[in-house]
Amino acid sequence: TTLFRSLLAKEKDFDLVYPREQKGVIEAIEANDVDCLFKNLSFGASPNQRDNDGIPALCRAIREKKYDFMIMLLNHGAYPNVICQDGNEWRDALAQVIREGDRKAFDILLESFKDKRLHLDEPFLQALTLEWPQDSDGKESRLYMLEKMCEVDSDLYSRKDDWDGEPIFNIIALDQAEALEFLIKKYPQLVEYKKRVAGDE
């Protein structure tokens, strides 16, 4: 019957996407097969699948600098604020690319944050407080990322930290020179705050 032929065709299509060896989302990333990834996601595979070590697909794409895969995963519903593993530490994806200074991955994730109206408070704080790069390119990338986040939310410096409820600028230590320099240049109203904390008044 027509219905039977239709179901048979769908089954054949399904087998093309999910063959017996189960080349799924993670395997498509490992094989650098963007077409296979697209087929899997189009047939309803979760973009938030994890590999055998528990690493989410988006984190794998970030780590391997597979930007087309990142975009495809995000467009199909991957969580942009997913937690990624960095050695023995775990941090959210945006903080990870900030630490690595990967501008392209940062731009892709930031666009997704904007589209989903996610808060940038924690990534902004981490960009300020994570160890700053010592090389000029690394510092330039960090400043670029801070500027881009401020373009999305111009009041980030006054947002309250999730952990202790303090405004972000209250948490920046005086010995974090680059972070303070950025904040004061961006927000001149913080000059007086710095003087009070340093006891210059």
Helices and strands as residue ranges (DSSP letters): H 2-17, H 25-30, H 34-42, H 57-63, H 67-75, E 83-86, E 89-92, H 93-100, H 103-116, H 121-129, H 136-152, G 156-158, H 168-171, H 177-186, G 188-190, H 191-198
